[in-house]
Amino acid sequence: MDYLNRLEKKLNELEYDDYYKSACITYAEKLIDNEVPVVFDKKHLSLLMGINLATLNYYLVNTDEFYNEIKIPKKNGRYRVISMPSYNLKKIQRWVLDNILYNIKVHNKATGFVRNRSIVDNAKYHVKKDVVVNIDISNFFPSIDFNKVFYMFYNLGYTKELCYVLSKLLTYKDTLPQGAPSSPYIANIIMMNIDLRLDGLAKKINSDYSRYADDITMSGNRDIVVHVPFIKSIIESQGFKVNLDKLKIQYRKSRQEVTGLVVNDRLSVKKELKKSLRQHIYFCKKFGVYGHLKYTGNEGKSFYKEYLYGHAYFIKMVEYECGKRFINELDSINWNS
């Protein structure tokens, strides 16, 4: 209310007519109710961002020129295209993320790229279940186009001009770029309706639901399998497509995984990862770090120490005591040997 009072006082000082004052206050009220910052126009946005209006306009006209595409090979022989924004465009996107997007609540079962949530939070819902169903969305980020982002801002109450400006700054070739800092959280916001519907379905059939980015998981008793076609229809009704090649139905008799973690009887890391780390530690102690790397043909491998500690801390995040033991083992290695 303090902001609205100050706004009204300023409008009175500038002697605007009652219609204009009412329109400004009503506009600001809606944005405040939605817990996002009040921005009146493009010039106001540039001031809040701390950049020149001409600079902002230049980015708007030439947005697609400020990206670098990187192709990362996938297991199926295809490529995942990562579109990386330039340093300055990334700063602009980060401003939108920190000052606008993070104020928008996402579903509590959305666990990817959300503060204080992780793959552990995602997997914990599915421990000790008869059946675990993993569903992957094809081309997740490219499926979110300019119009979806535009109406996301429009539904918050921003003007059409600002919706266009913000959407243009956050998209690349009219789709959500995988590589921009703002994209994952935008995807979470866009997925809210799907999250609500699938979580509602899960409760109705006595099951559990969670989502980590494009990785959707539902778990429960064996009856959950008959609902898979309906789950698929809910996802596709919102303009997404299910990757049938990655659809997995996992039963208790086999290893059940959710975002790379094992959930059969308790939350745990794959045995293969722990075995591999244990072997690395053993050989480093027996032959020395350099001797081990030379024998395996990896003597030029950089960040080897960080690589092993990264695995240990990952294990600690899931299995605290086990991870702690691995870290102690790594601490005892002579890294200069």
C-alpha positions as CSV (number, residue, x, y, z in Angstrom):
1,M,0.0,0.0,0.0
2,D,2.9,2.3,0.7
3,Y,3.9,2.1,-3.0
4,L,0.4,2.9,-4.2
5,N,0.2,5.9,-1.8
6,R,3.5,7.2,-3.1
7,L,2.3,6.6,-6.7
8,E,-0.9,8.4,-6.2
9,K,0.9,11.3,-4.5
10,K,3.3,11.6,-7.5
11,L,0.5,11.5,-10.0
12,N,-1.3,14.3,-8.2
13,E,1.9,16.4,-8.1
14,L,2.2,16.0,-11.9
15,E,-1.5,17.0,-12.2
16,Y,-2.7,14.0,-14.3
17,D,-6.4,13.7,-14.9
18,D,-8.5,11.3,-12.8
19,Y,-8.9,8.7,-15.6
20,Y,-5.1,8.4,-16.1
21,K,-4.5,8.3,-12.3
22,S,-7.1,5.5,-11.9
23,A,-5.7,3.5,-14.8
24,C,-2.1,3.7,-13.4
25,I,-3.2,2.7,-9.8
26,T,-5.4,-0.1,-11.0
27,Y,-2.5,-1.4,-13.2
28,A,0.0,-1.2,-10.3
29,E,-2.5,-2.9,-7.9
30,K,-2.8,-6.0,-10.1
31,L,1.0,-6.4,-10.4
32,I,1.4,-6.0,-6.6
33,D,-1.3,-8.5,-6.0
34,N,0.6,-11.0,-8.2
35,E,3.8,-10.1,-6.2
36,V,5.8,-8.9,-9.2
37,P,7.4,-5.5,-9.6
38,V,5.5,-2.6,-11.1
39,V,6.9,-1.6,-14.5
40,F,5.0,0.9,-16.6
41,D,6.8,0.9,-19.9
42,K,10.0,0.1,-21.7
43,K,11.8,3.2,-20.5
44,H,10.8,2.4,-16.9
45,L,12.2,-1.2,-17.4
46,S,15.5,0.1,-18.7
47,L,15.9,2.4,-15.7
48,L,15.2,-0.5,-13.3
49,M,17.7,-2.7,-15.2
50,G,20.3,0.0,-15.1
51,I,20.8,0.1,-18.8
52,N,20.3,2.8,-21.5
53,L,17.0,2.7,-23.4
54,A,18.9,2.7,-26.7
55,T,20.9,-0.3,-25.6
56,L,17.7,-2.1,-24.6
57,N,16.2,-1.3,-28.0
58,Y,19.3,-2.6,-29.7
59,Y,19.0,-6.0,-27.9
60,L,15.3,-6.2,-28.8
61,V,15.9,-5.7,-32.5
62,N,19.0,-7.9,-32.7
63,T,18.3,-10.5,-29.9
64,D,19.1,-13.6,-32.0
65,E,22.6,-12.2,-32.9
66,F,23.6,-12.4,-29.2
67,Y,23.6,-16.2,-29.0
68,N,26.2,-18.9,-29.6
69,E,25.0,-22.4,-30.4
70,I,26.8,-25.4,-29.0
71,K,25.9,-28.9,-30.1
72,I,26.3,-31.7,-27.5
73,P,26.2,-35.3,-28.8
74,K,23.4,-37.5,-27.3
75,K,23.5,-41.3,-26.8
76,N,21.1,-41.8,-29.7
77,G,23.5,-40.1,-32.2
78,R,21.6,-36.9,-32.3
79,Y,22.6,-33.5,-30.8
80,R,21.3,-31.4,-28.0
81,V,21.6,-27.7,-29.0
82,I,22.6,-25.4,-26.2
83,S,22.0,-21.7,-27.1
84,M,24.2,-19.6,-25.0
85,P,23.4,-15.8,-24.6
86,S,26.2,-13.2,-24.6
87,Y,27.5,-12.0,-21.3
88,N,25.4,-8.7,-21.3
89,L,22.2,-10.4,-22.6
90,K,22.7,-13.0,-19.9
91,K,22.9,-10.2,-17.3
92,I,19.6,-8.8,-18.6
93,Q,18.0,-12.3,-18.4
94,R,19.3,-12.8,-14.9
95,W,17.8,-9.5,-13.9
96,V,14.4,-10.6,-15.1
97,L,14.9,-14.0,-13.3
98,D,15.9,-12.4,-10.0
99,N,13.4,-9.5,-10.0
100,I,10.3,-10.9,-11.7
101,L,10.3,-14.6,-12.3
102,Y,11.5,-15.8,-8.9
103,N,8.5,-13.9,-7.4
104,I,6.1,-16.2,-9.3
105,K,5.3,-19.4,-7.3
106,V,5.7,-22.7,-9.1
107,H,4.1,-26.0,-8.0
108,N,5.5,-27.7,-4.9
109,K,6.2,-30.9,-6.9
110,A,8.3,-29.0,-9.4
111,T,11.8,-29.8,-8.1
112,G,14.2,-28.8,-10.9
113,F,15.9,-25.4,-11.0
114,V,13.9,-24.2,-7.9
115,R,15.7,-22.7,-4.9
116,N,16.3,-25.2,-2.1
117,R,15.0,-28.2,-4.2
118,S,17.0,-30.9,-5.8
119,I,16.9,-34.4,-7.4
120,V,16.8,-35.7,-3.8
121,D,13.5,-33.8,-3.3
122,N,12.3,-35.1,-6.6
123,A,13.1,-38.8,-5.9
124,K,12.0,-39.0,-2.3
125,Y,8.3,-39.1,-3.2
126,H,8.8,-42.5,-5.0
127,V,10.6,-44.6,-2.5
128,K,9.1,-48.1,-1.8
129,K,6.5,-48.1,-4.5
130,D,5.2,-51.1,-6.4
131,V,5.5,-49.3,-9.7
132,V,7.5,-46.2,-10.8
133,V,6.6,-44.6,-14.1
134,N,9.1,-42.2,-15.8
135,I,7.8,-40.0,-18.6
136,D,10.1,-37.7,-20.6
137,I,8.9,-34.6,-22.6
138,S,10.4,-34.4,-26.1
139,N,12.2,-31.1,-27.0
140,F,11.1,-29.5,-23.8
141,F,12.5,-26.0,-24.1
142,P,11.8,-25.6,-27.9
143,S,8.2,-26.6,-27.2
144,I,7.8,-23.4,-25.2
145,D,7.4,-20.7,-27.8
146,F,7.3,-16.9,-27.8
147,N,3.5,-16.9,-27.4
148,K,3.5,-19.0,-24.2
149,V,6.1,-16.7,-22.7
150,F,4.2,-13.6,-23.8
151,Y,0.9,-14.8,-22.1
152,M,2.8,-15.8,-19.0
153,F,3.7,-12.1,-18.5
154,Y,0.3,-10.9,-19.8
155,N,-1.6,-13.0,-17.2
156,L,0.5,-11.3,-14.5
157,G,-0.9,-8.0,-15.6
158,Y,1.9,-6.4,-17.6
159,T,1.1,-4.3,-20.7
160,K,1.3,-5.8,-24.1
161,E,4.3,-3.7,-24.9
162,L,6.2,-5.0,-21.8
163,C,5.1,-8.6,-22.5
164,Y,6.6,-8.3,-25.9
165,V,9.8,-6.7,-24.6
166,L,10.3,-9.3,-21.9
167,S,9.4,-12.3,-24.1
168,K,11.8,-11.0,-26.8
169,L,14.6,-10.7,-24.4
170,L,14.0,-14.3,-23.0
171,T,13.5,-16.2,-26.3
172,Y,15.7,-17.2,-29.2
173,K,14.3,-17.8,-32.6
174,D,10.9,-17.6,-31.0
175,T,11.5,-20.4,-28.6
176,L,12.9,-20.8,-25.1
177,P,16.7,-21.2,-25.4
178,Q,18.3,-24.0,-23.5
179,G,21.3,-22.1,-22.1
180,A,19.7,-18.9,-20.9
181,P,19.6,-18.6,-17.0
182,S,15.9,-17.7,-17.2
183,S,14.6,-20.6,-19.2
184,P,14.4,-23.4,-16.6
185,Y,12.2,-21.3,-14.2
186,I,10.0,-20.0,-17.1
187,A,9.4,-23.7,-18.0
188,N,8.4,-24.4,-14.4
189,I,5.9,-21.5,-14.5
190,I,4.5,-22.6,-17.9
191,M,4.2,-26.2,-16.6
192,M,2.0,-25.1,-13.6
193,N,-1.2,-26.3,-15.2
194,I,0.2,-29.7,-16.0
195,D,1.7,-30.0,-12.5
196,L,-1.7,-29.2,-11.0
197,R,-3.6,-31.7,-13.1
198,L,-1.1,-34.5,-12.7
199,D,-0.7,-34.0,-9.0
200,G,-4.5,-34.0,-8.7
201,L,-4.7,-37.2,-10.7
202,A,-2.0,-38.8,-8.5
203,K,-3.9,-37.9,-5.3
204,K,-7.1,-39.3,-6.8
205,I,-5.5,-42.7,-7.6
206,N,-3.5,-42.9,-4.4
207,S,-0.2,-42.2,-6.1
208,D,2.6,-39.7,-5.9
209,Y,3.8,-37.2,-8.6
210,S,6.9,-35.1,-9.1
211,R,8.7,-33.3,-11.9
212,Y,12.3,-32.4,-12.5
213,A,12.4,-30.2,-15.6
214,D,11.2,-32.4,-18.5
215,D,11.4,-35.6,-16.4
216,I,7.9,-36.5,-15.0
217,T,7.5,-39.3,-12.4
218,M,4.4,-41.0,-11.0
219,S,4.5,-43.9,-8.6
220,G,2.1,-46.1,-6.7
221,N,0.5,-49.5,-6.9
222,R,0.2,-51.6,-10.0
223,D,-3.1,-50.0,-11.1
224,I,-1.1,-46.8,-12.0
225,V,-0.1,-48.4,-15.3
226,V,-3.7,-48.2,-16.7
227,H,-3.6,-44.4,-16.3
228,V,-0.4,-43.9,-18.4
229,P,-2.5,-43.0,-21.6
230,F,-4.4,-40.4,-19.6
231,I,-1.2,-39.0,-18.2
232,K,0.1,-38.7,-21.7
233,S,-3.0,-37.0,-22.9
234,I,-2.8,-34.4,-20.1
235,I,0.8,-33.5,-21.1
236,E,0.0,-33.4,-24.8
237,S,-3.1,-31.2,-24.3
238,Q,-0.8,-28.4,-23.2
239,G,1.2,-28.5,-26.4
240,F,4.0,-30.9,-25.3
241,K,4.9,-34.3,-26.7
242,V,5.9,-37.4,-24.7
243,N,9.1,-39.1,-25.8
244,L,7.8,-42.7,-26.0
245,D,11.4,-44.0,-26.4
246,K,12.1,-42.9,-22.8
247,L,8.8,-44.0,-21.2
248,K,9.8,-46.4,-18.5
249,I,7.6,-48.6,-16.2
250,Q,9.7,-49.9,-13.4
251,Y,8.5,-52.6,-10.9
252,R,9.9,-53.5,-7.5
253,K,11.5,-56.7,-8.7
254,S,13.9,-54.6,-10.8
255,R,15.9,-51.5,-10.0
256,Q,13.7,-48.4,-9.9
257,E,15.4,-45.1,-10.7
258,V,14.2,-41.5,-10.5
259,T,16.5,-38.8,-11.9
260,G,19.4,-41.1,-11.5
261,L,18.7,-42.2,-7.9
262,V,17.6,-45.6,-6.8
263,V,14.3,-45.6,-4.9
264,N,13.4,-49.3,-4.3
265,D,13.8,-49.6,-0.6
266,R,15.4,-46.3,0.3
267,L,16.9,-43.3,-1.5
268,S,20.4,-44.3,-2.6
269,V,23.1,-43.7,-5.2
270,K,23.7,-46.3,-7.9
271,K,26.2,-49.0,-6.8
272,E,28.2,-48.5,-10.0
273,L,29.0,-44.9,-9.0
274,K,30.2,-45.9,-5.5
275,K,32.2,-48.8,-6.9
276,S,33.9,-46.6,-9.5
277,L,34.9,-44.0,-6.9
278,R,36.1,-46.7,-4.5
279,Q,38.4,-48.0,-7.3
280,H,39.8,-44.6,-8.1
281,I,40.7,-44.0,-4.5
282,Y,42.3,-47.4,-4.2
283,F,44.5,-47.0,-7.2
284,C,45.5,-43.4,-6.3
285,K,46.7,-44.6,-2.9
286,K,48.4,-47.7,-4.3
287,F,50.2,-46.2,-7.4
288,G,50.0,-42.5,-6.7
289,V,47.7,-40.1,-8.5
290,Y,50.0,-39.5,-11.4
291,G,50.9,-43.2,-11.7
292,H,47.2,-44.1,-11.8
293,L,46.4,-41.5,-14.4
294,K,49.4,-42.5,-16.5
295,Y,48.4,-46.1,-16.4
296,T,44.9,-45.3,-17.5
297,G,46.1,-42.9,-20.2
298,N,44.6,-39.9,-18.5
299,E,47.7,-38.2,-17.3
300,G,46.6,-35.0,-19.0
301,K,43.2,-35.0,-17.4
302,S,42.5,-31.7,-15.7
303,F,40.4,-31.3,-12.6
304,Y,40.7,-34.9,-11.7
305,K,40.8,-34.2,-7.9
306,E,37.7,-32.0,-8.3
307,Y,36.0,-34.7,-10.4
308,L,36.4,-37.2,-7.6
309,Y,35.4,-34.8,-4.8
310,G,32.3,-33.9,-6.9
311,H,31.2,-37.5,-6.9
312,A,31.8,-37.8,-3.2
313,Y,29.8,-34.7,-2.3
314,F,27.0,-35.9,-4.6
315,I,26.9,-39.2,-2.7
316,K,26.9,-37.3,0.6
317,M,23.9,-35.3,-0.6
318,V,21.9,-38.6,-1.0
319,E,23.6,-40.9,1.5
320,Y,25.2,-38.7,4.1
321,E,27.4,-41.1,6.1
322,C,28.6,-43.0,3.0
323,G,29.5,-39.7,1.3
324,K,31.3,-38.5,4.4
325,R,33.5,-41.7,4.4
326,F,34.4,-41.1,0.8
327,I,35.4,-37.5,1.5
328,N,37.6,-38.7,4.4
329,E,39.2,-41.2,2.0
330,L,39.9,-38.5,-0.6
331,D,41.3,-36.2,2.1
332,S,43.9,-38.9,2.9
333,I,45.3,-39.1,-0.6
334,N,48.6,-37.4,-1.4
335,W,47.5,-35.4,-4.5
336,N,51.1,-34.5,-5.3
337,S,52.2,-38.1,-5.7
